[in-house]
């Protein structure tokens, strides 16, 4: 009985670690996407502003 509980606790801890690292990866990837999108948007607006002022 004790060994079963110990095994259950260990598997729960591993599952929790996997879930937390997965959530961290998800947050990091979404932040990366947001920042790259903002950077591209900023470049596009500066390019359009430059293009309009050039004409």
MODELLER restraints for C-alpha pairs under 7 A, 6 or more apart:
rsr = mdl.restraints
at = mdl.atoms
